[in-house]
Amino acid sequence: MNTEAAYEWCESVTRTEAKNFAYGIRLLKPPERRALSAVYALARRIDDIGDGQLAPEEKLAALQRVRKAIDTIDEHSEDAVLVAVADAARRYRLPMSAFGEIVDGCEMDVIGTSYATIEDLVGYCRRVAGSVGRLSLAVFGSTDPERAEPLADTLGVALQLTNILRDIIEDRELGRVYLPSTDAEAVGCPADLVAPAPLLAELVALECGRAEQWFEEGLQLLPLLDGRSRACVAAMAGIYRRLLGRIEREPIAVTRGRLSLPNWEKALVALRSLAGARP
């Protein structure tokens, strides 16, 4: 498969599947937009294995196959996603080990890892989302890479914590519990999160405060990026931060189902970000 067709495939995946990230990605210049779409498409493939309908042992085997493909990635593959990622890796020096960390995180999901402390949960978030932040930073570039890399990782943690709070009921029904058991115990909530809505909302409110702190630190990345990259990150982070704000104002709402921002509000955040507004 030729590289142009491979990138087009990845961009189509991103447009279809990246409900929030697409608003930021489209603000980039074409080369960076294509590279980031390739990163997203491979991360999405890994995530889809973890969330799919296969038996756990089949999921783990599939994740091992992806890990091997990443380790031996080749621009001459017939796989569109691998072709695009291989080209992006060559052009932007992607830290390919970060894809392995995403696989690590998905394996934790498959085997049903639980988290006793916030530090344990942050370790998971760094694998599945901080890794994406570091891959994205390689595409963006920065004025101070040494300072920017941990901030990109931190912002990824903030976004993942927001995802976890948004999907708390959905995940619980799948047998996945991410919120730390020590935090649950502190508010009188059982570790499996099977609790009355008001009690669960109290736990969600506690974790919202933690996520906000990660956003505050992670957004220090913005001044280290060029204009288009800054707009992209500000749009992505802004959408998630608004969602977190909505959860924080009414934490009991997440016990009734998944919350999301309307498309017009996401577009507004993206436009403000392009104009240089802080999310």
C-alpha positions in Angstrom: 0.0 0.0 0.0 1.3 3.5 -0.8 1.9 6.0 1.9 -0.7 8.5 0.6 -3.5 5.9 0.7 -2.4 4.8 4.1 -2.7 8.3 5.5 -6.0 8.8 3.9 -7.3 5.6 5.6 -6.0 6.8 9.0 -7.7 10.2 8.5 -11.0 8.5 7.7 -10.7 6.5 10.9 -10.0 9.7 12.9 -12.9 11.6 11.4 -15.3 8.6 12.2 -14.1 7.5 15.6 -12.3 10.4 17.3 -15.4 12.2 18.7 -13.4 14.8 20.7 -9.9 14.6 19.3 -11.0 15.3 15.7 -11.9 18.9 16.7 -8.3 19.6 17.6 -6.5 17.5 14.9 -8.3 19.4 12.1 -6.6 22.6 13.3 -3.1 21.3 12.4 -1.3 21.8 9.1 -1.8 18.8 6.8 1.5 17.0 7.5 1.1 17.1 11.2 -2.6 16.3 10.9 -1.9 13.2 8.9 0.8 12.1 11.3 -1.4 12.5 14.3 -4.2 10.7 12.6 -1.8 7.7 12.1 -1.0 7.8 15.8 -4.7 7.9 16.7 -5.5 5.1 14.3 -3.0 2.7 15.9 -3.9 3.7 19.4 -7.6 3.1 18.5 -6.8 -0.3 17.1 -5.2 -1.3 20.4 -8.1 0.1 22.4 -10.6 -1.7 20.2 -9.0 -5.0 21.0 -9.3 -4.4 24.7 -12.9 -3.3 24.4 -13.9 -6.0 21.9 -16.0 -9.2 22.2 -13.2 -11.7 22.2 -12.4 -13.9 25.2 -9.7 -12.6 27.5 -7.1 -15.0 26.3 -7.8 -14.1 22.7 -7.6 -10.4 23.5 -4.2 -10.9 25.1 -3.0 -12.9 22.1 -4.2 -10.2 19.7 -2.4 -7.5 21.8 0.8 -9.5 21.6 0.4 -9.6 17.8 0.0 -5.8 17.7 3.1 -5.5 20.0 5.1 -7.6 17.6 3.9 -5.6 14.6 4.9 -2.3 16.4 8.4 -3.7 17.2 8.9 -4.7 13.5 7.0 -1.9 11.9 7.7 -1.6 8.1 6.6 1.0 5.6 6.3 -1.8 3.0 3.5 -3.5 5.0 0.1 -4.1 3.4 -1.5 -2.7 6.6 -2.5 0.9 6.1 -2.2 1.9 9.7 1.3 0.4 10.1 2.4 2.0 6.8 1.3 5.5 8.0 2.8 5.1 11.5 6.1 3.9 10.0 6.3 7.0 7.8 5.3 9.3 10.7 7.9 7.6 12.9 10.6 8.3 10.4 9.5 11.9 9.8 8.8 12.9 13.4 11.0 10.4 15.4 8.0 9.0 17.3 8.8 7.3 20.6 7.6 3.9 19.4 7.9 2.4 22.9 4.9 4.6 23.9 2.7 2.4 21.7 3.9 -0.6 23.8 2.8 1.3 26.9 -0.7 1.6 25.4 -0.7 -2.2 24.9 0.4 -2.6 28.5 -2.5 -0.5 29.6 -5.0 -2.5 27.6 -3.6 -5.7 29.0 -4.3 -4.3 32.5 -7.9 -3.8 31.4 -8.2 -7.3 30.0 -6.9 -9.0 33.1 -9.2 -6.8 35.3 -6.6 -4.8 37.2 -8.0 -2.7 40.1 -6.4 0.3 41.7 -5.9 0.8 45.5 -4.6 4.4 45.4 -4.6 7.4 43.1 -0.9 6.8 42.4 -1.8 3.3 41.1 -4.5 4.8 38.8 -2.2 7.5 37.5 0.3 4.8 36.5 -2.5 3.2 34.3 -3.4 6.6 32.9 0.2 7.3 32.0 0.3 4.1 30.0 -3.0 4.5 28.0 -3.1 8.3 27.7 0.2 9.9 28.8 1.8 7.8 26.1 -0.5 9.4 23.5 0.5 12.8 24.8 4.2 12.0 24.3 3.6 10.6 20.8 1.6 13.8 19.9 4.4 16.0 21.3 6.8 14.3 18.9 4.6 15.5 16.0 4.1 19.0 17.5 7.6 19.7 18.5 8.3 22.3 21.3 10.6 25.1 22.3 11.7 23.1 25.4 11.4 19.3 24.9 12.8 18.4 28.3 10.1 20.4 30.1 7.3 19.7 27.5 7.5 15.9 27.7 6.3 15.4 31.3 3.7 18.1 30.7 2.3 16.3 27.7 2.2 13.1 29.8 0.4 15.0 32.6 -2.2 16.4 30.3 -2.9 12.9 29.0 -3.5 11.8 32.6 -6.0 14.7 33.0 -7.9 13.6 29.9 -8.0 10.0 30.9 -9.2 10.8 34.4 -12.1 12.7 32.8 -12.9 9.7 30.6 -13.0 7.5 33.6 -15.4 9.8 35.4 -17.6 10.1 32.4 -17.8 6.4 31.8 -18.0 5.2 35.4 -21.4 3.4 35.0 -20.5 2.0 31.6 -17.2 0.6 32.9 -18.8 -0.8 36.0 -21.2 -2.8 33.9 -18.2 -4.2 32.0 -16.6 -5.2 35.3 -14.0 -2.5 35.2 -13.5 -0.3 38.2 -10.9 2.4 37.9 -11.5 4.7 40.9 -9.1 4.0 43.8 -10.5 1.7 46.5 -9.0 3.9 49.2 -10.9 6.9 47.9 -14.1 4.9 47.7 -13.6 3.8 51.3 -13.0 7.4 52.4 -16.5 8.4 51.4 -18.2 5.2 52.5 -18.6 3.8 49.0 -17.9 0.0 48.3 -14.8 -0.7 46.2 -17.0 -2.2 43.4 -18.9 1.1 43.1 -22.2 -0.7 43.5 -23.7 2.0 45.6 -26.6 4.5 45.8 -26.2 7.4 43.3 -25.7 10.1 45.9 -22.8 8.1 47.5 -21.2 7.5 44.1 -21.6 11.1 43.2 -19.6 12.1 46.4 -16.8 9.9 45.1 -17.0 11.4 41.7 -16.8 14.9 43.2 -13.6 14.0 45.0 -12.0 12.7 41.8 -13.1 15.8 39.8 -10.9 17.9 42.1 -7.9 15.6 41.4 -8.5 15.7 37.6 -8.7 19.5 37.7 -5.2 19.7 39.3 -3.8 17.5 36.5 -5.3 19.9 34.0 -3.8 22.9 35.7 -0.4 21.4 35.5 -0.7 19.9 32.1 -1.9 23.1 30.4 1.5 24.7 31.1 2.4 22.8 27.9 0.6 25.3 25.7 3.2 28.2 25.7 5.9 25.6 24.6 4.1 24.8 21.4 3.8 26.6 18.0 0.5 28.3 17.1 -1.2 25.5 15.3 -0.1 22.8 17.8 -1.1 25.1 20.6 -4.6 25.5 19.1 -4.9 21.7 18.6 -4.0 20.9 22.2 -6.1 23.7 23.6 -9.1 22.5 21.6 -8.7 18.9 22.8 -8.0 19.8 26.4 -10.7 22.5 26.3 -13.4 20.1 25.3 -12.4 17.6 28.0 -12.1 20.3 30.6 -15.5 21.7 29.9 -16.9 18.1 30.2 -15.1 17.8 33.6 -16.6 21.1 34.7 -20.1 19.8 33.8 -19.4 16.6 35.8 -18.1 18.7 38.7 -21.2 20.9 38.8 -23.5 17.9 38.8 -21.6 14.7 39.7 -24.8 12.7 40.1 -25.4 13.1 36.4 -22.8 10.5 35.5 -24.8 7.9 37.5 -27.6 8.3 34.9 -25.5 7.7 31.8 -22.6 9.0 29.7 -22.3 12.8 29.5 -21.1 14.6 26.4 -20.8 18.1 25.0 -23.0 19.1 22.0 -21.2 19.4 18.7 -21.8 23.2 18.6 -20.0 23.6 21.9 -17.0 21.5 20.8 -16.8 23.5 17.6 -16.9 26.7 19.7 -14.0 25.5 21.8 -12.0 24.7 18.7 -12.7 28.1 17.2 -11.7 29.9 20.4 -8.5 27.8 20.6 -7.6 28.7 17.0 -8.0 32.3 18.0 -5.5 31.8 20.8 -8.0 31.6 23.7 -7.0 29.5 26.7 -9.4 26.5 27.3 
